[in-house]
Amino acid sequence: MSDEDYMALALSLARAQKGRTAENPAVGCVLVKNGEVIGRGATADGGRPHAETIALMSAGSETRDSTAYVTLEPCSHYGQTAPCANALIEAKIAACHIAVIDPDPRVHWRGAALLQEAGIDVQIGIGAEEAFEINADFFARVGRIDG
């Protein structure tokens, strides 16, 4: 499978939660290691837990050197949950493909920067059009910021 295929799986997880995550965006996350999906998750009903948390829990102890495919930039602030960017760093992933950067000013580019500062290879843009479409209401409310 290709990066596009793994992101397509993450997008399908997000799409399945569309309209069920309260004010939070519907996010999908897939963790891949050695060409195999080891974890997957989508933002839960009501908005918590977040997709990354669920994917990391489903992967268990196999996350070191894995690649995450996330449909929205991992959060980087403390709210009702700890930052997903920190959880991915603690899981020792090697790379993170992010479909779109989060326009929320508490997150915008901060999650990606935290990952990069931790030595994680960050790529942005695969699946961006579909990720914007899935969360059109979120982007309209928070403000769509490209890039």
Summary of the structure (lengths in Angstrom):
residues: 147
radius of gyration: 13.3
end to end distance: 26.3
largest distance: 38.4
contacts: 528
relative contact order: 0.17
helix: 40%
strand: 17%
